[in-house]
Amino acid sequence: MLFGRSETGAPRVLTLLRRLGQLIAVAGVLLLPAHEPLLAQAAVSEGPGPGIAEVTTRYSDVISIARAAGAPTSLRIELKQWQLAARGAAIEMPEQGFYVAHLMSGSVNVKLGGTSAPHAGGDFWVVEKGTRMVVTINKPGEQALIQTFSINPGH
């Protein structure tokens, strides 16, 4: 019932509005255009790995989600952009836990676990926690830009 009381005694509508507010904040981060000022920029300079030209963290924060019973759950949310350059070899992306990948530009082959699939600019896919993602740029000398959005337990 929408207008009843939750297990904590708070009106259910207020609980739902709080959760909706948190989801809207997360959606706002996802919808940031690439040309907007960066919220948190941290270009990796110490050996980002072969084929990874630059990693930029656009957003990183820990949010707390209220639970009906028990302590709130903390989630680390990160939005990163990975500029990849074809150098003749496959590029292994570092472990990020569970994340959603968005190929913003380029044409790549993505191998997740034992399955390989081609992707073009605009494609989305999910990478489960513990799954190894290996990216190969289809045309030598080209670049690709992948944006990852990770949501993982954290503090």
Secondary structure, DSSP 8 states (H G I E B T S, - for coil): -TTSB-TTSSBHHHHHHHHHHHHHHHHHHHT--TTS--SS-----S---TTEEEEEEEEEEEEEE--SSSS-EEEEEEEEEEEEE--SS-EEE---SSEEEEEEESEEEEEETTEEEEEETT-EEEE-TT--EEEEESSTT-EEEEEEEEEEE--
